[in-house]
Every structure is written in structure tokens, then in C-alpha cells.
Amino acid sequence: MNPKRPLFLLPVALLAFSALWTAGCSSRPPEEARPAPPPKEKPAEVRDTTVRNVTGQTVEYTIRPIFSVVGPMKRTIAAGALDKFPGEATYDIEFTNGTETKLYRLDKGTPHSFRLDNEGLLELYQGAHGREDVPDLAPFVPTPMPVVEKMLEMAGLTATDVVYDLGCGDGRIVITAARKYGARGVGVDIVPERIRDSRSGAEEAGVAGLVEFKQEDATAVDISSATVVTLYLLPESNLLLRPKLEAQLKPGARVVSHNYSIEGWSDKKLKTETLADEKGTEHTIHLYRR
């Protein structure tokens, strides 16, 4: 048999345990010193799915919510109007362009616009923003870098120039103007994501001190300090901006437009050049002098 342990060891053990427990408790930080729990993230705002008509004529179409008891909705949208649909749903949209029936699936909460394509036929494009208070000048399609380089070369850019890019997208034109030529630049876009991308790109390229990006309506921004304006918009958008270019640009300012000419400015055109991008797609560049 094992001998019994003396009873006096029990209170000694209890005292030792009590001392250790007290020390452990005293080492805990006070409530105010404890790190606060991270704030709960706010749920992302659900945007409406929008369809804008910039064709200049009335358009008829049918839209159907997917996975919904709601049936197809026939719509007639006037020129310049904007239709909105709840962004929680996915939709199919169908319309006829005179030669064929088009059917597309619309992503949730995305903007779209009816426009006429290069052949004058009705087409639906993913739009820029879907706001009612600002014209939708063009969907976001980045200009290939060989075209960017050629646009700035044709403009005869120097370090004394101030370049305004209306509808700047990711800012690559003014960033390239600053990086390659030392020119100052201002990019204008209504979409906040594009402005964030542009500012990030300028920081990465080391030219943040030379360029500025404004989240504004390109039809309302003051461009009077520009010596060069670059555009990659659509024909109707160039036409919409033409009065601003005529009123605010000083004589001698250059305007360079990717792919689309400026209607009514044939007397101001200096030259047109065509080149292929990295994928072999041809692009046309129009150079004008105010």
C-alpha cells in the first residue's frame, strides 16, 4: 500500500493555487486596454439595373426577370430616357434592330444603353454609370497602348502642354502624357471606380504630382486651360461636346479623337491616321486644331 499523504499538504497546495490564480487574473489587461472588435462591414449598396436610350429615337424592348414569378415586361423608352429595374434580379432583354432579334443577359446592378452601331443599327452596350442627371457618353473600353502613344505623338505633345482626357477611364492617356513627355494632365470621368483606378495608376507610375483626376460630368467641366484634349467617345457624344470645345478651347489647342470624328469640324481637321493594336485590330485617330 502507498502511505497516506500528510493532511497539512492540502492547505499548502490550495494557497499555492490561489496565488497562481490571482497572479493570472492580475495580468489580464483592463477593459479599456483591450482592442476593440473590428467594425462590422456595411453591406454593399445594391445598384439598380439601368437601360438608357441615346439613339435619338423611341425604342421598344422586352425585359424579363430571371427566376421570378414576374412575367416579361414590354417597354417603350423615349429618346434620352432612362429605365430602372431592381438590382437584386438578373434580367434577359430582347429587342429587334430591323434585321434580327437580339437577346442579352444583363448582369445584376449594371448600367446599359441603347445606341446605334457603326452601321446605324440598334445595339445594346454596357453603359458608363446609369445616372439620370449626367449624360452617358460611352461605355468603358480602354484605349490600347499603341493607340495612346500614337494619339500623343500626333498631338505633338511637349512638357508645356496641359492634356484633358474627357472620359478618362483608367487614366492611361494622361498618365502616359506625364510619364513620357512630362506634360501635366487632367482626367475626367463620372464613375468613381475609374477615378480610383486612375489615381492608383498615377501613384504606381510616379506621376501623381503631374496629373489630377476629377469625378465630374465631362459635359460640365471647365477645359479652358487645356492645350490638348483627348477623346474616346461615340459620335453623338463628340457632337454633344463640340460646343464646349469651340467655346472654351483657346485658338491653337489640339483635339485628338480615337476612332470617331467630330461632325462639323472638317475644316479643323489636320490629319487622320490608322494603325493596328497588339491584336491586329485597326484604329483610326483624328487630329484637329481649334
SVG drawing of the C-alpha trace seen along z (x, -y; Angstrom):
<svg xmlns="http://www.w3.org/2000/svg" viewBox="-46 -81 55 83">
<polyline fill="none" stroke="black" stroke-width="0.4" points="0.0,0.0 1.1,-3.6 1.5,-5.6 -1.2,-8.3 -0.1,-11.9 0.0,-14.2 -3.1,-16.4 -1.1,-19.6 0.0,-19.4 -3.6,-20.2 -3.8,-23.8 -0.4,-24.5 -1.4,-23.3 -4.6,-25.4 -2.6,-28.5 -0.2,-28.0 -3.1,-27.5 -4.8,-30.7 -1.6,-32.7 -1.2,-31.5 -4.8,-32.2 -4.6,-35.7 -1.4,-36.4 -3.1,-35.2 -6.1,-37.5 -3.9,-40.5 -2.1,-40.0 -5.2,-40.5 -5.4,-43.9 -8.1,-46.3 -11.3,-46.5 -10.3,-49.9 -6.9,-48.4 -8.4,-45.6 -8.6,-46.1 -12.0,-47.0 -13.7,-44.4 -13.4,-45.3 -16.4,-47.2 -18.9,-45.3 -18.7,-46.0 -21.7,-47.7 -23.4,-45.6 -22.6,-46.8 -25.3,-49.1 -27.4,-47.3 -27.5,-49.4 -30.4,-49.5 -30.0,-47.8 -30.5,-50.7 -31.2,-51.0 -30.7,-54.4 -31.8,-55.3 -29.2,-57.6 -30.3,-56.7 -32.4,-59.9 -35.4,-57.8 -38.0,-55.7 -37.0,-52.1 -39.3,-49.2 -37.9,-46.2 -39.0,-43.4 -37.2,-42.7 -37.7,-39.5 -36.6,-39.0 -34.9,-35.6 -36.0,-33.1 -39.1,-35.3 -42.8,-34.9 -42.9,-38.3 -43.5,-37.9 -41.9,-39.7 -42.4,-43.5 -42.8,-45.3 -41.3,-48.7 -41.2,-51.8 -38.4,-54.1 -38.2,-57.6 -35.0,-59.2 -32.8,-60.3 -34.9,-58.4 -33.6,-56.1 -35.4,-52.9 -34.6,-51.5 -35.1,-48.0 -34.3,-46.5 -30.7,-45.4 -31.3,-42.3 -32.5,-40.5 -30.9,-39.2 -32.7,-40.1 -33.0,-39.0 -33.6,-41.8 -34.9,-41.4 -35.3,-43.8 -35.3,-44.0 -32.8,-46.1 -34.6,-45.9 -32.7,-42.8 -32.6,-40.4 -33.8,-39.9 -31.2,-40.4 -31.4,-38.7 -28.9,-39.5 -28.5,-38.6 -28.0,-41.7 -25.7,-41.4 -27.2,-42.5 -27.0,-46.2 -25.2,-47.2 -25.9,-50.2 -26.7,-49.7 -27.5,-51.9 -29.2,-51.6 -27.0,-53.1 -26.7,-52.9 -23.7,-50.8 -21.3,-51.8 -23.9,-50.6 -26.7,-52.6 -28.4,-49.5 -29.8,-49.4 -27.5,-47.8 -27.2,-47.5 -24.0,-48.3 -22.9,-48.2 -23.1,-51.8 -20.9,-54.0 -22.9,-54.8 -26.7,-54.8 -27.3,-58.2 -30.2,-60.3 -28.5,-63.7 -25.5,-63.0 -25.3,-62.1 -23.8,-58.7 -21.1,-59.4 -19.6,-56.0 -19.1,-52.5 -15.7,-52.0 -13.4,-50.5 -9.7,-51.1 -7.7,-52.6 -4.9,-50.1 -1.4,-51.5 -0.1,-51.7 -3.1,-53.9 -2.4,-56.0 1.2,-56.5 0.1,-57.5 -2.5,-59.9 0.0,-61.8 2.6,-61.7 0.1,-63.1 -0.7,-65.9 2.9,-66.9 2.9,-66.8 5.6,-68.6 6.2,-69.3 4.5,-72.6 1.1,-71.1 -1.9,-70.5 -3.8,-67.4 -7.5,-66.9 -8.9,-63.4 -12.7,-63.5 -14.0,-60.1 -10.6,-59.1 -11.3,-55.5 -8.3,-54.2 -6.3,-57.4 -3.8,-55.8 -3.7,-58.7 -2.8,-61.5 -0.5,-59.1 1.4,-58.4 1.5,-62.1 3.1,-62.8 5.4,-59.8 6.7,-60.1 6.5,-63.8 6.4,-65.5 3.1,-67.1 0.5,-68.0 -2.8,-66.3 -6.4,-66.2 -8.6,-63.1 -12.4,-63.5 -14.8,-60.6 -18.1,-60.3 -17.6,-56.7 -15.9,-56.6 -14.2,-53.2 -12.5,-54.7 -11.2,-57.6 -9.8,-55.3 -8.1,-53.2 -6.6,-56.4 -5.2,-57.7 -3.7,-54.3 -2.1,-54.1 -0.6,-57.6 0.9,-56.7 2.3,-53.5 3.8,-55.4 5.3,-58.0 3.5,-60.9 0.8,-61.8 2.3,-65.2 1.7,-66.0 -1.8,-64.7 -5.3,-65.2 -8.4,-63.2 -11.9,-64.6 -15.1,-62.7 -17.3,-65.1 -19.6,-65.3 -17.4,-65.8 -20.0,-68.0 -19.9,-70.4 -16.2,-70.5 -14.1,-73.6 -11.5,-72.8 -10.3,-76.3 -6.8,-75.6 -6.3,-72.6 -3.9,-72.8 -4.7,-69.2 -8.0,-67.4 -8.2,-63.6 -11.4,-61.7 -12.5,-58.1 -16.3,-58.6 -19.0,-57.9 -20.1,-60.1 -23.1,-61.5 -21.0,-62.3 -18.4,-64.1 -21.2,-66.1 -22.6,-66.9 -19.1,-68.1 -18.4,-70.2 -20.0,-73.4 -17.8,-73.2 -14.7,-72.6 -15.5,-75.6 -16.4,-77.9 -13.7,-77.0 -10.5,-76.0 -8.1,-78.7 -7.0,-79.0 -4.3,-76.5 -5.4,-73.9 -5.4,-70.4 -8.1,-67.8 -7.3,-64.1 -10.2,-61.6 -9.9,-57.9 -12.0,-56.1 -14.7,-58.7 -14.6,-62.0 -16.2,-65.2 -19.1,-66.1 -18.9,-69.6 -15.2,-70.0 -13.9,-69.0 -12.4,-72.5 -10.4,-72.0 -9.1,-68.5 -5.3,-68.3 -4.9,-64.7 -6.2,-61.1 -4.0,-58.1 -4.8,-54.4 -2.8,-51.8 -3.2,-48.3 -3.0,-47.4 -1.3,-44.4 -4.2,-42.1 -4.1,-43.4 -7.4,-45.4 -7.3,-48.6 -7.9,-52.0 -8.4,-55.4 -7.1,-58.6 -8.4,-62.1 -6.4,-65.2 -8.0,-68.7 -6.7,-72.2 -9.0,-74.7"/>
</svg>
